[in-house]
Amino acid sequence: MTPRALLLAAALATATPATATIRALFVGIDNYAVRPGDPEPPAQLHGPVNDVAIIKAALARHYGLDVGPAPAADCVPPPATAITLINQCATRDAMLAALDGQIAAATSGDLLIFYYAGHGSFVANTERSAGQDKRNSTLLPHDARAGSPRDIYDVELRDRLYTANAKGVSVVTIFDSCSSGTATRDLRVGTAARDAAAITTAPAADAGSVIPAPVAGAYLVHFAAVADDGIAVETRFAADDGLAPVAQVDGVFTRALALALAQDPGRSTYRDIAERTRRLMALLGAAPPPLLDSKFPGPPPRGARLAAALSGAAATRLAAQAAQAEGALDSAFLGSAAPPARVYPAVATGGQTLATRQDGRLSGLTAGSRFAVHCSLADAGAARGVVAGTAVVTGVTATTAQLQLAAPLAGCAAGDALAIRETRHSYGDLKLRLGAQGTNDAEAAKFAAALAGADALIRDDTNAAYFLSVETAADRCDPASGPRTAAFRAADNRLILCLGAPDGALFERRLGEIVRAAANYHAVVGLAEERTAELATITLRPPDCEKVACSFVTGSHNRVSSGSGLAVYVTATTTPVHAYALLLDGRNFRVQPLNGADNQDGTRIEPGSSGRQLFAGTFGAPGELGLLVLIAPTPISLAALRQQPVRDAGSRRLSALERLLTRAGQGRRDTPTATPEAWEARLTRFTIGANP
């Protein structure tokens, strides 16, 4: 694809409007100005400038991004949609001016990428503008330690991101530096770490004062090489024709990210890319995900090869590095935030009634669901134009639905092809119970608002599986947030997420996101109770049973050790099936497919075989995990398995299971009826203990 000023086009199935522009700021700093006599000067790095080159090349090659001109020798970049600052040109003033300029030039619907590779650090801060760890992360511009500290604080960046969001501009930040979970790299000579000495100067008092007020459709996504207190590693990689013609030093995170961008471009979400990046990093020696596939799908990419194996402190440092990602991760990469609307063609059937043309229970319609009626399918899909009326579903069969209008239609011409867009979904009987404790009237109202529009969530303070707790005790999760702190907890009082001050600007958004994440997670768990057929034999056992005697996993809840192995085998009974393994992490309500490449079919298994290996991997850090093995007669979109919008839904008919999963992705919970499109599911839970 020829590089161009990327207009998000039809190649991205959930893309932003065709007039939107992607702007970018790329910063890479190998060489730092040093104050004479500084006892802890920032180490000179070897990879950040290379990192900028390979990430720009990956975005240009695979996403058609205009990555702008080469860095200006005089450090005065010309106006462009993409600006690059390296080494001595990347001073604090230059970086902030370039970022401010890109935000000022962007208009609603645009997207801004800010990529940074270099040193990161932190400052202790007990003020509310700091993170929950009472620290502010920082980026180090070229002149950060040339005199008094001139770091760029996370709260300074956050103010700018919120300003962009308020204009309707989405922002994607990518930091390959140390302490970059909120902002920042550290590699010393050999295999360098991208961190610098901590500073003692807190950010300005007014930093972090911008209140988030995003325009609908604008979002924030952050990719980080490591968590806030972690070290990001750079090392020498072998030559790769697609990334670098000769061996060179790169950040491990950036090299993995560049390779991840090459896989399935145009059809990936931010979550897809983040998960691929972490898997590639694990192949290189970084910290593995909770359950890591021992076989990468296909051969490891050519670029995922170190020039020489790491050992000693370098290997230990890399083994502790775990990339982070947060924000609107289920949005299409470089696309829009909004999932596609649930719309259906409809026809008037006389009086004040409508009927769908070919959509019913198998398409996700349920009795009691409410719809807006539009005069065209395009207007319904975009939620625009005239709303001709409202209607409620009064009857539904497998393939049709009947709706009653609240009033006669108005605004549509005779012969218009009517369409309906769902505005409120009615759910089945299986619901998730959520409660609250310690809330005042205002906080209870916010909790009710978080549950509104998702009938799968029921307020039940007595029998809640999870609850919102507003706490004042000294041991509350974030005392620095104020005298009252909100937490989302499991019924056993286990902390799921600290939500901060209940009167804070982000509280309602965080609360809404976590309660729906809980509903989504339990919707997938519930598949094991809703299976409609027995299609295959599922066997779980250690992967080396052919060589040594071993025990099969037969219980629904098992104790295992970190580092122990597990393999999943499936034997089809009478007809071919497609099989999928999903990791269920209840600590953060994550659903992660383990087999198959992103957005590809699962493993097809023919009857009569002795058992096909679906997945083999090892258990990671101690904790609780679930493994769901799902069997279906037809392929299932991995987007549906993650409960994301199915990005090719417009080109083919979804199966019954895909429809159930995508409904669950929006907090919907419909118990399906038995259909020819049956499925089988087996859920096994594991408690992972430390390796003895």
N, C-alpha and C positions, 0 to 999 in steps of 0.2 A: 504494500500500500504506500503510495507516494505521500511523504509528509506534507501536511497542509494545516491551515488554521482549522482545527478539528471542529466541525459542526456535528453535533450528536445526531447521527443519521439513523436510518431504518435498520442498520446492522445491529443496533442495540435495541432489543425488543421492548425494553422499558425505558427508552431514552427520553431526554428532555426535549423541549421544542427545537425544531430544526434551526432556529435562529440563535440558539445559545452558543456561547463561545467558551472554550476552555483556556484559561490563563494559567501561567505557571511561574514560579520562582524556584530556581535550583541554586543551592549553595553548597560548596565543598571546600574545606579548609585543611590543607596539609600542614602549612607553615604558620606559626603563631609569633607575633611580636612578643619579645621577652623584656621585662623590666630588669635592668642591671642589678645584680645582687639578690634577685628573687630566689629564696631557698626552695620553692616548689614551682618552678616554671612549668607551663603545659608542655608535655612531650610533643615533639614534632611527629606527625603522622605520615603515612605513605599511601593511604587508600582513598580518602574522601574525594579528591579530584577525579580519580578513576571511577569512583562510584557514581558521580554526577554523569560521567560520559556513558556508562553502561545503562543507567536508568533512563537517560534521555533516549538512547538508542532503542531500548525495549519499548518505550512508549511510542516512539515514532514508527517503529517497524510493525508493531502489533495493533496499535490503536490509532495510527495516522496522525498523531499529535504533532503540531508545529512546535518544535522545541526551541525555536528562536535562533539568533545568530550566535557565533562563537563568542566566548568572553572577550570583552573589550580590553585592549592593552592599556588604555588610559583610564580604566575603571569607571568610565561613563557609559553605561549601557544605553543603546538607542531605544526609543519607544517600541515596544513589541509585545505580542501576546505572551511571549515567554522570555524571561530574563535569567541570565546565568552570572553568578558572582563566585569567584574562586580566590583563595589565598588572600593577598594583601588588599584586594578589591572588596572583600567581604567584611568591612568594618561594621560596627554596631550601627552607626548612622546610615550607612549604605544599605544594610539589610532591612532596617525598619522603613527607610524611605522607599525602597523597591516594593516591599510588601504593602505599604500604605498606597503606593501608586497603582498597584494592580487591583487593590480593593476599590479605589476611587474610580478606576476605568471600567470596572465590571458593572453589569446591569442585571436586573432581576432575571433569573433563569440561568445565568452563567455559573461556571464552576471554576474554582481556583485550587491549584495544587501547589503546596509549599513543601519542597524536599530539602532536607538539611543533612549533611554528613560532616562530622567533626567532633570536637570535644563537647562533653556535657558535664555539668556539676550540679551543686545544690547549695541552698542556704537554709539553716534552721530558722523557723519563723513560727511564733506562737499565735499570730494573728489569724483571723477567720479567712483571709485571702489565701492561706496556705492549704495544702492538701490534708487528708486525714492523717498522714504521717508527720504533720507539723513541719513540713519542709516545702520550699519552693524549688522546683527543678529549673535549671538554666541551660541555655545554649551559649557557647563561647564564640563570639565573632573574632576576627583576626586580632583586634586590638583589645580583647577582653582583659588581658593581664599586662598590658604595656605600661600601665600606671595604676591608678586606683581601679578596682574592678568595674568593668563595663559589660558584664554579662547581660543577656536578654532573658528576663524572667518569664516563667510560664504564664503568670497573670497578665503580663504585658501582651503576650501573644493571644491569650484568651479574650482580652478586650477587643482585639482586632478581629478575631474570628466571629465574635458576637455581633460586631458592627457589620461585617459582611453578611451574616445570616439575616440581620434585620433589613438588608437591602434585597433579600431574596437570592443571595449568592451562596451556593454550597461550597464548603471548603474541605479539602483532603490534605492533612498534614502527614508527612512521612519522615521520621527522624531516625537516623542511624548514628546514635551517640549513646553515651552512658546516661543513666537516670532518665531515659527518654519516655518512660511511661506517661509522663505529662509533658515533658519537653526535652531530652538531651542525648559521647562515644569515648571509649577509653581503651586504647591498646598501646602498650609500651613496646619498646623496640623488640623485634623478633616477631612475636605475634602481639601486636599492640592492643592496648585497651584504650577506649576513647572516653576517659574521664580525666578531670582536672581536680586540683585541690579545692575543697569546699571554701566558700567565702562567708563573711560574717555580715555583709551589708544587705539588709532587707530591702525588698522592692519599695518604691515610692508609695506613700500612704494612699494615693488615689488609684494605684494600679489595682485592677480587678474590680472596678466599680461599675463597669458596663453591665446592664441588666439584659439577659438574653431575651430577645423578642423576635424569634425567627418567623419569616414569611412562610406560609404554607408551601411545602415542596422543597424548601431549602434545608440542607442537613449538614452535619459535621461528621467526619470520619478521621480517626487517628490511628496510624500504624507506627509502632515503636519497635526498635531492635531489642529492647529489654525493658523490664519493669523499672520503677522509679529508683530503686536502690541497687540496680544491677549494672554489670559491666558488658559493654558491647565490644566484640572482638573483630579485628581485621587480620588477614593472613594472606599468604601468596597462593594464588590459584594457577592451575595449568592453563595453557592457551585454549581458547575456544573460538572457533570461526564466527559464531553468532554473537559473541559478546566482546571478546578481546583477541586480536590476532597473536599476541604473545603472552607469556606468563606475566601476571601482574598482581599487585596487592589490592584487595577489595575488602570491604566489610562483609562478613559472613551473611548478615541479614540482607544487605543490598544485593549481593550475588544471588542469593536464593530468591529474593523478590523479583529480580529481573528474569530469572528462569520461570518463575510462576506466571508472570505476565504473558509468556509465550504460549501457555496452555489454554486452549478454548477461548481465544480473545473474542470479545463482543457478546459472549453469552455467560460471563462470570459475574458473580456478586463480589462485593468486598470480602465477605466471609469466605467464599471459595478461594480467593487469592491469599487471604491470611492463612487459611488452613494448609494450602499447598506450600506456602513459604515456610511454615513451621515444620512440615514434613521434610522438605528439602534440607532445612537447617539440621534436622535430626540425622539425616544421612551423612552430614558433614561432621557430626560429633556434638551438636548442641543438644539442649535438653529436649527429650521426646515429649509428645502429647501424652495424655493419660493412658491411652492404649494405642501403641504404634504398630501399624502394619509392617511386618518384617520384610515385605516385598513391595517396593515401589511399583505402581502400575506401569509396566513396561520398563526398559532399562533406564537407569538414572540418566538425566540429561548430561550431555557432554561437558557442560560448564560446571557441573557439580563434582569437580575433582580438585583436591588440593595438590599443590606442587610437591609437597612432602607431608607425611603424616606428622601430626602434632604430638608432643609428649610433655610430661612434666607439668609445670604450672600453666603452660599455654593450653594444654588439653583440658585441665581441670577448669580453667576459666571459661572455655568454650562450653564445656559440659553443663555449666550452670546457666548459660544464656538461654532465655525463653522469650521469644517475640510476643508482643502484645498487640491487640487490636480492639477498638471500641468505637461506638457511635452507630450510625445507620448502616450496619454491616450487611443487611439483607437487600440493600439497594443495588441496582446494577452498577458495576464498576464504571465510573465516569458517566453514569446515567442519572435518572430521576429517583426521588425518594419514594414516590407514591406507587403502591402496587396497582396493578390493573383493576379497574372497577368491575364488579360482578354485574354484568348486564345480560339481558336475554331479549330476543325478538318476541313481539307479542302482537296479537290481533284483537280487534273489537269483536265481541260476540253477541252484541245486542244489549239494549238497556244500558246499565252501568257496570257491565262485566267485561273482562278481558280474559284471554287465554294465551299461554305460551305456545309456540309453534312445535317444539320438539323437546322441551326441557321440563324435567320434573324432579322427582326425588333423587334420581341418579346424577342430576346436575347440581344438586345442593339446595334445591328449593324445599321449603318446609312450611307447613300451615302456620299462619300467624305472622309470617315475615312481611315487612312493609317495604313498598317500592315507590320511587318517583317515576312518573310516566313522561317520556320524552317523545318528540316527533320524529326522531331518527336514531339509528344505532350509534352513529358517530357522536351525536350530542349526549347520549346517555353514557357512552364510554368516557367522554371527557368531562362529564358533569357540567355541561354548559348549555346555553340556549334556553328555550322556553321549557319550563316544567308544566306540562299540560294538566297534571293532576297527580293524585296519590292513590295508592291501592294496597289492599292487603290480601294475602293468599288465603283462600277459603277452602280449597280442596287441592290435593296433589296425588298424582299417580307416579309410576316409575318414570314416565316420559312426558307428562303434561301437568300443567297447573292451571287452576282457575283463580281469578282475582276479582274482588269487588271494589269498584271505584268509590271514593268518598264523595265525589261530586262529578257532574258531567265534564268530559275533557274540554279544555279551552286552549286555543292557540294553534292547533294542528289543522292542516288542510286535508280535505278529502283525498284519500289515496296515499297519505303519508305512511311510511313503514314504521309503525310504533315500536318502541323499545322500553324496557323497564330496567331501572337501576336500583339495587337494593340499598335501603337506608337504615334498616334495622332487622337483624336476623333473630328468628325464634329458634330455640334449641330443643334438643331431645331431653330425655330424663336424666342422663348422666351429667352431673355438674360438679364443679370444684367449689368447695366451701371455704370462704375467707372470712376472717374476723378482724376486730379492732379492739384495742384496749388502751386506756389512758388518753384518749382523744378528747379535745374540747369540741364545741359545736362547729367551729370553722374547720377543724381538721377532719371531723366526721363528714362534713359536706364534701371535702376534697376526696375522701375515700369513696363516698357514694358516686362522685363523678367519675372516678377511675373504673368503677364497676359498671357504669352506665354504658349501654350499647353492646354489652357482651353478656348475654343471658346464660352463658356457660359458667359464669361466676356468681355465686350466691353469698349473701351476707349471712353468716351464722357464727356468732361470737362463741357459742358453746361447743360446737363440733368442728371447728375450723381446722383445715389441714395446714394453713398458713395464716399469719395475722400481722396486721400493722400495729406496732407497739410504739407509743410516744412515751419516752422515758426521761426521768429527771435524776436518777441515781448517779452517784459518782462514777460507777463502772459502766455507764452507758457507752455506746460504740464510738461516739465522737463528741466528747465534752466541749471541745473548742468551738463547735458550731453554735453554741448558745445554751441557755438553761434548759431547753427542751430539745431532745434529739429523737428523730423518727428512725425506726428500724423495721425491716421486713424479716420475720422469723418463721421457722417451721414450728409445728405443734410441740416439739420437744424443746423449744426455746433456742434451737440452733440458729445463729445469725446467717441469713441469706445475703442481705445487702443493707448497708447503712445508708439511709436516705438524707441525713443531715437535718438541718433545722426545718421543721414543718412549715415555717413561714418564709422559707427561702425561695428564691426565684425558680430553682430547678426541681423543687420537691414534687410538684404535680406531674411533671413529665416523667421523672424517675419512677414514681409510684405507678403511673399508668403502664409504663414499659414492663415493670417487674411482674405485675399481676397478670398481664397478658402472656408474658413468657412462662409463667407458672401454668396457665391454662394450656398453652401450646404443648408444653412438655408432657403434661398428664394426658393430653389427647393422644399422643403417640404411645405412651405407656398403656393406655386403655385398649390399643389394638389387640394386645394379647388376650383380652377378655372378650373381644368381638369377632374372633376368627370365625369363618363360615365354612371351612372345609379342612380335610386332612390331605395335603397334596404331596408331602415328602416326609422323610425321616431326617431329623436334625440331631447331629451328634457333636458334643463338645468334649474335647480332651486335650492333653498336652500335645504339642506338635511333633514330638519325637517318639511317639508310641511304636513306630515301626522298628525302632532300635532297642528300646528298653521297655520293661513292663511298667504300666502306668494305670492310674485310675481315671475312669470316665466321670465327667461332671453330670450328675443326675438330679441334684437338688435345685430348688428355685432360688436358694440363697446360699452362697458358698464363701469360705474364707480362703484367701490366697496371699502369697507373699509378693512384695515388689520385686520385679525382675523375673518372676515366673512366667511361663509361656502358656498360650491358649490357642487352639486351632478349632475352627468350625467346619464341619463336613455336612453336606446335604446329599441325600439320595432321593431322586424323584420316584414316585410310585408308579403311576400309569401314564402320565402325560408330561410333556416338557414343561419346566417351570423356570422362572427367573427368581434368583435368590439375592437377598440383601442383608448385610449386617450393619446395625446401627448402635453406636455408642451413646448411652444416655447418662449424662452427668447431672445429677440432681443438685449439685452444689451451685450451679449457675444456670440450670434448666437448658443445657445444651444438647442438641440432637445432631450427631455427626455420622454420616454414612462412612463405613470403613472399607468397602470394597468397590471397585470400579472407579473410572475417572469421572471428574465432575460432569454432570449433565449427560452421561452416557448410560446405556443399558447396564443392568446388573449382570451377574454371572448366569448364563443359560445352562441348564442341566437337563440332559436327556434321560429318560427312564432306562432302567436296566444296568446303569453303571454301578460300580461298587461304592461310590461315595466321592463326591467332588469337594475339594478343599475350597471353601468360600473365603476364609480369612485366617491368617496366622499372625500372632503378635505377642508382645510382652506387656505385662502390667507395669505401670509407672509408679508415681508417687502414692503414698498411703491415702486412703479415702474410700468413698462409696461410689460404685459405678453400676450401671445396668447394661446388659447386652441384649438387644432385641434382634432376633433373626426373623425375617419377613419373607414369605414365599408367595408368589403370585403367578398366574398363568401367562400374564402379559407384562412387558417391560413397564417400569415405573420411573417417572422423572425423579432424579435426585433432588431437584428443587422441591418437589412435592414431599419427599422424605424429610427434608429440612423444614417443611411447612412454609416455603417461600412461594412467591408467584411462579407458576409454571410458564417459562418464558417462550415456549413454542406452542402454547395453548391455542393460538389462533389458527395453527396449521393442521391440527389433528384433533380427534375426539379423545377426551381424557377418559381413562378407565374409572370404574366406580371407586377404587381405592385411592387413585390420585385425587378425585374430587373430594373424598372424605378428608384426605391429608391437607389439601389446600384450604378447605373450610376450617380445619383445625388451626391453620396458620393465622387466621384472623380471630381466634378466640371462639370459633364455632364448634359446637359439639353435637353432632347428629349421629344417633345410633343407626347404622345402615340396615336395610332389610336384606334378606338373603337374595342373591342375584347370581346369574351364571358366572359373573366375574368374582369368583370367590378368592379368599386368601387364607393363609395360615400364619400364625405368629407364635414365637416362643420367647418369653422374657426370663432372663436369668440375672440375678443380682449378685454382686461380688463386694465383699469387704476386703480391701487391700491393706495388709499389714506390712510393717517394716521387714526388710530381709534379715532373717536371723543371722 
